[in-house]
Amino acid sequence: MSVNCRLISFSVMSLFGMIALSGLVLNGSFVLLLEIKQHLRLGGDIETAIISSSLGRFRPVVITAMTTTLGLAPMLFETSTQALYLIPMVISLNFGTFFSMTTILIFAPAVFLLSERWHQRHKTQEQQEHQNSLECNLPI
């Protein structure tokens, strides 16, 4: 999408940029989810763990996105033949790092919260079914 905004066609190099971007997003999300798990092990509830972990990882995620974007910005304005070959990849990385902040700081914790609630509800239902089956098998 960002490649089309600059009127540059989609190419293999822009695909390489997206692959590099997926590594950035996965790494940031993985570190955030590990920190959430660490807060949960210390005895906090899930909402507090998610909020405190997201706030704690906010600055590193934003700084990573900003340094990537600012570091690649000069390449966008380069006119040499080699740079023209790499510009689609740079565009994918630059625009993608901006949106990766949202993915890392909002989407990943929200999906984690939903999955944890689903697991807790499913675990509670299994325990109730097990308790009901034990009550049914009691001798009279």
C-alpha positions in Angstrom: 0.0 0.0 0.0 2.8 2.4 0.9 4.6 1.6 -2.3 1.6 2.6 -4.3 1.4 6.0 -2.5 4.8 6.9 -3.9 3.8 5.6 -7.4 6.4 2.9 -7.3 5.4 -0.5 -8.4 5.4 -3.5 -6.1 8.6 -5.5 -6.5 10.7 -8.3 -5.0 12.7 -5.7 -3.0 9.5 -4.3 -1.4 8.6 -7.9 -0.5 12.1 -8.2 1.2 11.3 -5.0 3.1 8.0 -6.6 4.3 9.9 -9.7 5.4 12.4 -7.6 7.3 9.5 -5.7 8.9 7.8 -8.9 10.0 10.9 -9.8 11.9 10.8 -6.4 13.6 7.2 -6.8 14.6 7.6 -10.4 15.8 10.7 -9.5 17.9 8.9 -6.5 19.5 5.8 -8.5 20.2 7.7 -11.4 21.6 9.7 -9.3 24.0 6.5 -7.5 25.2 4.6 -10.8 25.7 7.6 -12.2 27.7 7.5 -9.1 29.9 3.7 -9.6 30.4 4.3 -13.3 31.4 7.0 -12.1 33.9 4.6 -9.7 35.5 2.0 -12.5 35.8 4.5 -14.8 37.4 5.1 -12.1 40.1 1.4 -12.4 41.0 -0.3 -9.5 39.2 -3.6 -9.7 37.5 -3.6 -9.8 33.7 -4.9 -6.3 33.0 -2.3 -4.7 35.2 0.4 -6.8 33.7 -0.5 -5.9 30.2 -0.8 -2.1 31.0 2.5 -2.0 32.9 4.4 -4.0 30.3 3.0 -2.0 27.4 4.0 1.2 29.2 7.4 -0.2 30.0 8.0 -1.2 26.4 6.6 2.0 24.9 9.9 3.9 24.7 12.0 1.0 23.3 9.4 0.3 20.6 9.1 3.9 19.6 12.8 4.5 19.6 13.3 1.4 17.4 10.7 2.6 14.9 12.1 6.2 14.9 15.7 5.1 14.4 14.8 2.7 11.6 12.7 5.4 9.9 15.2 8.2 10.3 18.1 5.9 9.3 16.5 4.9 6.1 15.1 8.3 5.2 18.1 9.6 3.2 17.8 6.6 0.9 14.3 7.8 -0.1 15.7 10.9 -1.7 18.8 9.2 -3.3 18.8 9.3 -7.1 21.6 6.9 -8.0 20.9 3.7 -9.9 21.7 1.4 -6.9 19.4 3.4 -4.6 16.5 3.3 -7.1 16.7 -0.5 -6.9 16.5 -0.4 -3.1 13.9 2.3 -2.7 10.8 -0.1 -2.7 12.4 -2.0 0.2 13.1 1.3 2.1 9.5 2.5 1.5 8.1 -0.8 2.9 10.3 -0.6 5.9 9.7 3.1 6.6 5.9 3.1 6.4 5.8 -0.3 8.1 7.8 0.6 11.1 5.3 3.4 11.9 2.4 1.0 11.8 4.4 -1.7 13.6 4.2 0.4 16.8 0.4 0.0 16.8 0.7 -3.8 16.2 3.3 -4.3 18.9 1.8 -2.0 21.6 -2.0 -2.5 21.0 -2.8 -5.5 18.8 -0.4 -8.1 20.4 -1.5 -7.3 24.0 -5.2 -7.4 23.0 -4.8 -10.8 21.3 -2.9 -12.0 24.4 -5.7 -10.8 26.7 -8.4 -12.4 24.6 -6.5 -15.7 24.5 -5.9 -15.7 28.2 -9.6 -15.0 29.0 -10.6 -17.8 26.6 -8.2 -20.3 28.2 -9.4 -19.3 31.7 -13.1 -19.7 30.7 -12.3 -23.0 28.9 -10.4 -24.3 32.0 -13.3 -23.3 34.3 -15.8 -25.2 32.1 -13.6 -28.3 32.1 -13.4 -28.2 35.8 -17.1 -27.9 36.2 -17.7 -30.7 33.8 -15.2 -32.9 35.7 -16.9 -32.0 39.0 -20.3 -32.9 37.5 -19.1 -36.2 36.2 -17.7 -37.0 39.7 -21.0 -36.2 41.3 -22.9 -38.4 38.9 -20.6 -41.4 39.6 -21.0 -41.2 43.4 -22.5 -44.4 44.9 -25.8 -44.0 46.8 
